[in-house]
Amino acid sequence: MSAKEATDQDEVNNVYKKLFTQLWEKSCGDYLNFGLFEDSCDSLTAANDNLVQWIISYMKIDKDSRLLDIACGRGKYTVEIAKRTGCKFVGLDIVEEFISIATDLATKEGVSGQGVFRVGNMLDLAGVLGSEERFTHVTALGCLFYVHDKMEPFLTNLRPFCNPETITFIHDFSRNCQLGEVEVVMKHWRTSAPTLHTDDYKAIIAKSGFDITYYRDDTESGLKSCQWVVDVGATLCSDPTVFTFWVLRDALKERRILHNTFILKLSVK
């Protein structure tokens, strides 16, 4: 099978089932597959450590902060931020297994007294958060790609849990081309949500009552991160081209897909 032909969904799923755990353990541990690469980085884990520290520093998270980590996965980012700052936290994910792992990690790292991990849908925050809960900081790392067709409802359902000074950090993809040019990425990434164009993404943020206070095109760092995972995948599989990350790597290299950092605040208009 050629690289271009390796788009069959069953094939992709089979590779994931067989190699996903090994791939993650060897490439980035419990972190996500995208970090902030600097010249000193010698691994994807180091790049993720850089990203955590950048989030803490830029967003000014401290012991008085209250963090909501949306789609927290295995809880690595939540726990690291809590451990380094002393902040309170709530981590949400729809996967029960991830919440169990995150809860164990918080206990192991000594931050279980600072917060809680809950099973919940990021499109129904009211169903899992208390009506009086408010957060000083919100993070959504690498998860919104799956709900690009519901971005406005997502942001609208986030608003009640924000104060005027709440800082929201989003790390997400967007497209820089016609939709048809990234359909193969959507298929490999196992999402039916049409990938938003960057301009449409920004327009939806504004329409939903948020201001973009900071934006950075992080595609170069995203490409380095993706290449790291592809290289690890090549050591685990005789045909690594079936990996999602091979397809995504090329889309990032050609800038059909962009990797973005957005920081938002509630609009004061």
Secondary structure, DSSP 8 states (H G I E B T S, - for coil): --TTT---HHHHHHHHHHHHHHHHHHHTTTS-S-----TT--SHHHHHHHHHHHHHHHHT--TT-EEEEET-TTSHHHHHHHHHH--EEEEEES-HHHHHHHHHHHHHTT-GGGEEEEE--TT-GGGTS-TT--EEEEEEES-GGGGGGGHHHHHHHHGGGEEEEEEEEEEEEEESS-GGGGHHHHHHTT--S---BHHHHHHHHHHTTEEEEEEEE-HHHHHHHHHHHHHHHHHH-S-GGGSHHHHHHHHHHTTSEEEEEEEEEE---
